[in-house]
């Protein structure tokens, strides 16, 4: 569990990312390449901020939670990875 200060920073960072992602989500169906060209830098920035907030060890644990296979659609973490 992260300390309250880190939780607040992380929550704010993730909320900002999700807001930005919402603005490009429609491109996923109409222009997949355009979506990826915008999503990848957003995700890279998110992960850099998260790593700074969480620390390297905790961030590595987070990355191990990346959903895969049939688990993707029902997993809320999928919004941060895809």
N, C-alpha and C positions, 0 to 999 in steps of 0.2 A: 504494500500500500504506500502510496506517495504522500508526503506531507501536504497539508492544506494549501500552502503557497504554491507548490508545484501543481497540485490538482487544479487550482484556479487558473494558472497560466496555461496549462494543457487544455483545459476546457475552452478557454478563450481562443487559443490557437486552432483547435479543431473546429470550433464554430465558424471562425473566419474562413477556414479552408472549405467547409461544407457550403457556406454561402457563395463562395467563388465558384465552386464546382457546380452548384445549382444553375449558375448562369451559362454554363457550357454543356449541360447534360443533354439538351436536345440535339446537339451535334453528334452524339454517339450513334444515333440512327441515320441521320441525314448526311453526315460527313465524318466517318470514323477516323480518317487521318487528321482532319482538323481538330477533332476532339482530343486525340492523343497528343497532338502538337501543343495543345493548351493545357491538357491535364498533367502531362509529365513534369513540366516546370512547377506547376502548383504542388504536386505531390513531393517533388524534390525539396521545395521550400518548406512544406509541412514537416517532412521527415527531418530536415536539418534543425528546425526549431524544436521539434519533439526531442531529438537527441540532446540538444543543449539543455532542455528543461529536465529531462529524465536521467541523463547520464548515459554513458556508453553501455554499461551492463544491463540496465533496465530497458533501454531501447532495443538491445539485441533480443531480450526476452519478448518484447512487443512484436518484433519482426517474426518471431517463431509462431505467432498466433495468426499469421496470414491464412485466410480461409482458402480451401482448394476443393476441387471436385464438386460434388453435389451440395457441399456445405456452403457454397458461395452466396447463393441468393438469400438464405435465411440468416446469415451472419451479419450483424450490424457493422462489424469491422471491415466488411467488403467495401463499404463506401470510402474507406481511406486508401484501399489498395487498387480499386478498379474504377 
